[in-house]
């Protein structure tokens, strides 16, 4: 398990926001031989959660025992298998608790709202009405060659599609995997169709392409790719944001195409942000080398560098990158580094699936800080209010920014 994934699962468990599938993944991992850094991650997370001193220095087995003995997950005297069944049962019962909680809050909210109507001097930091806004998660649709669309967040794990070029499998951790024929086989050469993986606002997903390349797709993004990479190149099309770990193949370079910009690699790790509303394409290199091309302009990146191309220009601006900032979305964070509110709210809009409108003068303020993407939008907006002169109003799925 990758360090960032483990950190996120631990955070979600201690924050009581973990779902049943992720909890079982964490249980399985803690039951197996854990890497040395696990204990450090656990201590860091317990520190973030302000756990009491009795938990400091907790080892991975202690955390496993703590989870397994959690009365929410299983009754006394059950073995590991039945305890995991208890996890699922707990989450089924939790839906009824959530529904009851929502009803209570809606009733309380109505009373508070009416009292504030009679006393307009009482102004809430964030006014939440109508919709429950939750953080994004593993949500995506897969459109396979021929036009069939599969909603991945509701599809069962296992085999989800069969083509002449191989099979498509869905895992329980928000990932689809292609197991295909070799690109040189006769059947593969005659059945080269294109699939498209798309995430909605508030969604993210992973895909392992037919050549073994791994792609992490952020919210409101899509990637189109052939079901088998035939010929002497590998080429995909991207909108939105994605992180790539390209399988090495010197004889068959890998290309990413985006709105007139092309990134060429042989085998490397890099991130691309190409959202239409950002009006620019940003490529950040973590490992290896990439070649960026737009019309007659070309530039080569070294690890740790970043190339920015504005939509209105062919100029490729290369600079040193803040890798932690760039990779924050993949690692489960928002990192704001002297960002203005419009840039922040574009990220918030995509992840929480909300629309944003602005009233007054607001864009001269800059913000810094780190925030978990698994936290609720209310907590994030309240935090922004505390460190600025801005105010936020939430109505349904619309957030209004006011000075």
N, C-alpha and C positions, 0 to 999 in steps of 0.2 A: 504494500500500500504506500502511495506517495505521502510525503511528510505533510503537504498542504491538505490532502484529503483527510488524513488522520487528525490533524489539528481541527479541521472543520467539524468532524464527527464528535470529537471530544467537547468542543464548544457547544454544539447543539445538544449533547446529552446533559451537560451541567447547566445549560440554559433552559432545559425542558422544552426544546423545540425540535427534538429529533423525531423522525417518523419511524414506523415499524421496520421498514426495509433497511434503513440506515442503522437502526439500533441493532438489528441482527447481524449486519456487516461488522459493526464495532465489536459485538460479542464474539463473533468468529475470529476476528483478528486478535483480540485480547486473549482468547483461548489458545492461540498458536504462539510460536516463539516470536517475541516482540523485539524490534531493534533497540539498540542501546539508548538512542535518543528519545525513546517513548517516555521514559521516566521524566526527562526534562520537560517534554511537551505537557505532560500531565501536571507537573508542578506549575508551569507557566499558566495553564488554563485555570487551575485552582486559585492561583493568585489573582487572575483577572476576575474570577467569580467571587472573590473575597471570602473564600471558605475559611472556616475556623482553623486554628493552629493544629488541631488534632489531625488534619488532613495533609499538612505540609510534609514533604518528603515521601508522599505516597508512592508505592511501586505499582507497576502495571497489574500484577496479580491482585493487589489490594483493590484497585479500581474495578477489576473484573468481578471480584467477590462482592464489591459494593453494588454494582449494577445487578448482578444475579440475585442478590438478596433484597433488592428494592421491592417493597411490598406492592408497588404499582404493577410490577411486571409478572409476579408469580406468587402463588400461595406457598405456605411452608411445606417442606417435605418433598418437593418436586425435584426431579433430576433436570439436567441441563436442557434436554429436548423439550420436556413439558414446560420448563420455564420460558423457553422461546415461544412456545405456543401461547403462554400467558402474556407475552409482550403483544402479540397480535390481538388477543382478546382485550387487553387493556386499551389499545388504540381504537378498537371498535366501540367500547364503552365510552371512550373519550369524546367521540362525536356527539353523543347525547349530552355530555357535560358542557361541551362547547356551545351547543344549541341553547341550553339553559342559561349559560353565561351571557350569550349574546342577547337573549330576551331580557335578562335582568339589566344589562347595560343600556339597552334601548329604552326600557321603561325609566331607568334613572336619568338617562339623557334627556328624555322628554320632559321630566319634572324640572331638571336643571335649565333646559332651554326656555321653558315657560317662565321660570323665576327670573331668568336673565332678560326676557322680554320686558318684564315689569321693572327691572333694574338694569338699564343699559350701561351703567358704569362698570358692571362685571364683564370683563372680556377675557375669554379663554385664550391661552397661547395657541392651541390648535383646536379647531372646532371640527369634530368628526361626526358625520351624519350619513345615513343611508347605506353606505357600503363598508364592508370589512376589508381593508387593504392589507394583504399579507405579502411577505417577501417572495421573490421569484423562486423557482425550483426546476426540477428536471421535466421540462415540457417541450415537445417538438412534434412536427409532422414530417413524415417521409413520403415523398412523391416518387414512385418508382417508374421506370420506363414503361410507357403505355398509359400513364395517367392515373393509376390507382394511388390513393392517398391513405396513409396509415397514421392514425393518431397515436403516437408512441406512449404518452403518459397513461393511456387507458388500455394499451395492448398488453397481452400476457407475455411474460418472459419466454425466451426460446426462439424457435423458428418463426419469423414473421413474414418472410417472402422467399420465393424461389424463382430464379431466372435461369436462362440457358447458360449464364456465365457463373452460376454458383448460388449460394444461399446467403440470406441476411438474418442475423441473430440479434436478439435484444437481451441485454443483461439486466440484472436487478440494480445496477449502480448508475443508471442514466447513460447508457452507451449502446451503440449498435456496432456490430462487427461483420465484415464481409469475409466469407470463406468461398473463394472462387476457383475457377479453372486457371491454369497458367495462361499468360497472355499469348503464348504461341500455339495453343491448341486450336484445332480446326473449328470447334464449336464456339470457342471464345471469340475467334476472329469474325464470325458471322453474326454475333449477338452483342454488339457494342451499343448499349443504350445508356442514357444518362439518368441518374437519380439526383434528387434535391432534398437536402435536409434543411428544414426551416424552424427556427425558434420564434415564438411570439414575444411580445413585450411581457416581461415577467417569466421568461423561460431561459434555459440553458441546456446543452446536451453535448455528448461526445460521440465521435465516430472513428472507427479504425478502417481506413480505406483499403481497397483490394491489395495494394502493395505493402501494407503494414504501416503506412503513415498514420499518425494519431492527430486528430483535430479536436480542439475544445471550442465550442461555438457559444458565444455570449448571447444575451437577449437581443431580440429583434434583428436577427442575422440569418443568413442562408448560405449554403455552399452546394454547388452543382458539380458532379464528378461522374466519369464513366464507370460502369460496373466492372470493367477490366481495362487496365492501361495497356493497350496494344500500341504497336509502332515504336518510335524511338524517343518518345517524350511522355511525360505525365502532366496533364493540364486540368486545373479546376477553376471555377469562377466563384468569387466571394462578394457578398455585401454584408455590411455590419462589421463585427469584430470576431477574430478567431486567433487561437494560438496553435501553431503547427510544430510537430516533431516529425520531420520528414525522414522516411526510411532511405538509407544511403543506397544509391545506384548511379555510379559515374557514367554508365552507358546510357542512362535515361533521365535527363534533367527534369526537375519538377517546376511547374509554372503555376503562379496564382494570378489570375486576371481580374481587374477591378476598374471599371470606368476609365478605360484608356491607359491605366497604369499596369505594368507587368513586373512581377517579382520572379526571378529565376534562381533556383537553388539545386544543389546536388544531394545534400543530406545535412540538415541543420535544424536548429530550434529558433523560431522567431514568432513575433506577434504582429498582427495587422489590424488596424482600426480604420474602417472605410465606411462610416455611417454617412448617409446623404446629408443629414442635418448638421454635421460637423464641418462641411465644406472643405475637407482636406482628407488626405490619406496618409497615415502614419505607419511606418514599418520599423520595428525595433528588433535588433538581432541579439540573441542570447548566446548562440554557439554556431560555429562554422562561418560561412560567408554567403552573402546574397547579392544579386545584381538587380538594381531598380532601374526601370526604363519607362519614360513617357515621351512619346513622339521621338524627337532627336536628342533628348537629354538622357544621360545614363550615369549611374554612380554605383560604386561598390561599397558595401558596408563591412566593417569589422565588428567582432563581438563587443557589445556595450554601446554601439552607436545606433542612432535613430535617424531615419529619413522622413521628412515632411514635404508633401506636395500639395499645394493649394489647387482647388478645382479650376481657378481662373488663370493658372500659370503652369508652364512646363518646368519651372525651376525646381531643383531637388535640393532642399536645405538639409545638410547633414550635421549632426551635433552629438555630444555625449548624452546618453539616456539615463534616466533614473529607473533602473530595472524593477525595483520594488514597487514603484508607482504604476508602471506599465502592467505588471503581472498581478496587481492587487485583485482585479476582478476574478481571475482564475483561482486565486487563493482564498476567495471568500470575503474580501474586504472592499470598502471604499477608502481610498487614500486621497485626500484633498491637499494639494501642495500649492498654496497661493492661487487657488482656482476662484474665478468669479461665480456668482450665483447662477448665471444662465448655463455655464458648463456643468456645474453640479446638478442642476435640475434636469438637464438632459439625461444624465446617468440615472437619476432617481426615477424619471419618467419611464425609462426602458425597463428598469428592474422591478418596479412596483406596479407597472401598467397603469399609470395615471397620466392625465393631461395637465398641462401647466399654463397658467396665464399670469401676466404681470401688471401691476398697478403702481405707478410712481417711478422714482429714480432708484435704481437698485444695483446697477452693474459696476459701480465704482468700488465696491467692497470685495475683499479677497479673503479666502478662508483656508485654514490648514487643519489637519487632523486625520485620524483613522477611525473607521466605523465598520462593524461587522455587517455584511449584507444579509445575515440571517435575522437581524433585529427588525422590529416594526418601523414603519414610516413615521409614526407619531413620535417615537423616541428620537429619531434623526432630526425631524423638524424642530422639536423642542430644543435639541442641542444647538441647532443653527440659530435659533432665536436668542439663546443665552449668550452667544459669542458675537452677536451682530445687532444692528438696529432694525432688522427685518422682522416681519410678522407673517404668519402663514395661516390660511383658512382652507380647510378641507371640506368639500361638499360633494358627496358621492365619490366619484373617481377623479375629481378635479381639485388641483391644488392651486390656490391663488397666492402669489408672492406680493407683499405690500411693504412699503417703507414706513 
